[in-house]
Amino acid sequence: MTALTMLVTYKAKPGMRQTYVQQLRSSGILKKIREENGCLSYDFYFSEEDENTLLLVEQWQDADCQKIHLEQPHMKEAMAVKEQYIDQTSVVKASTL
């Protein structure tokens, strides 16, 4: 079983970076994700260089746990929030050596 790390870079709509993360917190979505089976960490970081960029670092016990995560009802809610505040997303999947 190999741990999976997801590095997700978001480009928020102008001035919406903080609001996006606040919405995920206040709706309880972040709490639900962090309580999912196999979630080792799920943390956002703000870019020091670009006020509209943020990085999400997700760590999962394995790829199966991450796949199940994407199927959870609160992830539909998260995607709706993302559509409101995020313009671009890029994802890098990395396995532990």
C-alpha positions as CSV (number, residue, x, y, z in Angstrom):
1,M,0.0,0.0,0.0
2,T,1.6,3.3,-1.1
3,A,0.6,6.7,0.3
4,L,-0.7,9.2,-2.3
5,T,0.0,12.9,-2.1
6,M,-2.0,15.4,-4.3
7,L,-0.6,18.8,-5.0
8,V,-3.4,21.0,-6.3
9,T,-2.8,24.5,-7.4
10,Y,-5.8,26.8,-7.6
11,K,-5.9,30.2,-9.4
12,A,-8.8,32.0,-7.7
13,K,-10.9,34.6,-9.4
14,P,-9.5,38.1,-8.5
15,G,-9.8,38.8,-4.7
16,M,-11.6,35.5,-4.0
17,R,-8.9,33.3,-2.6
18,Q,-9.6,33.9,1.1
19,T,-13.4,33.8,0.5
20,Y,-13.1,30.4,-1.2
21,V,-11.3,28.8,1.8
22,Q,-13.6,30.5,4.3
23,Q,-16.6,29.1,2.5
24,L,-15.2,25.6,2.6
25,R,-14.6,26.0,6.4
26,S,-17.9,27.6,7.3
27,S,-19.9,25.0,5.3
28,G,-18.2,22.2,7.2
29,I,-16.8,20.7,4.0
30,L,-13.1,20.8,5.2
31,K,-14.0,19.1,8.5
32,K,-15.9,16.3,6.7
33,I,-13.0,15.8,4.3
34,R,-10.4,15.7,7.1
35,E,-12.5,13.0,8.9
36,E,-12.7,10.7,5.9
37,N,-11.2,7.3,6.1
38,G,-7.6,7.3,4.8
39,C,-7.2,11.1,4.9
40,L,-3.8,11.8,6.4
41,S,-3.9,15.6,5.8
42,Y,-5.7,18.1,3.7
43,D,-4.2,21.6,4.0
44,F,-4.4,24.9,2.1
45,Y,-1.4,27.2,1.7
46,F,-1.5,30.8,0.3
47,S,1.1,31.8,-2.3
48,E,3.4,34.5,-1.1
49,E,4.0,35.6,-4.7
50,D,0.4,35.8,-6.1
51,E,-2.6,37.0,-4.1
52,N,-4.9,34.8,-6.2
53,T,-3.0,31.5,-6.0
54,L,-3.4,28.8,-3.4
55,L,-2.0,25.3,-3.0
56,L,-3.8,22.3,-1.5
57,V,-1.7,19.5,-0.3
58,E,-3.7,16.3,0.2
59,Q,-2.2,13.2,1.7
60,W,-4.1,9.9,1.5
61,Q,-3.4,6.4,2.9
62,D,-3.6,5.1,-0.7
63,A,-5.1,5.8,-4.1
64,D,-8.3,3.9,-3.3
65,C,-9.0,6.2,-0.3
66,Q,-8.6,9.2,-2.5
67,K,-10.9,7.8,-5.2
68,I,-13.6,7.1,-2.6
69,H,-13.1,10.7,-1.3
70,L,-14.1,12.1,-4.7
71,E,-17.3,10.2,-4.6
72,Q,-18.5,11.6,-1.2
73,P,-21.7,13.8,-1.2
74,H,-19.8,16.7,0.4
75,M,-17.4,16.7,-2.6
76,K,-20.3,17.7,-4.9
77,E,-20.8,20.6,-2.5
78,A,-17.1,21.4,-2.7
79,M,-17.2,21.4,-6.5
80,A,-20.1,23.9,-6.5
81,V,-18.1,26.2,-4.2
82,K,-15.0,25.8,-6.4
83,E,-17.0,26.9,-9.5
84,Q,-17.9,30.1,-7.8
85,Y,-14.4,31.2,-6.7
86,I,-11.8,29.3,-8.8
87,D,-10.8,30.0,-12.4
88,Q,-8.0,27.4,-13.0
89,T,-6.9,24.1,-11.3
90,S,-3.8,22.0,-11.9
91,V,-3.1,18.7,-10.2
92,V,0.1,16.6,-9.6
93,K,-0.3,13.1,-8.1
94,A,2.8,11.9,-6.3
95,S,3.5,8.6,-4.5
96,T,5.8,8.1,-1.5
97,L,9.2,6.7,-2.5
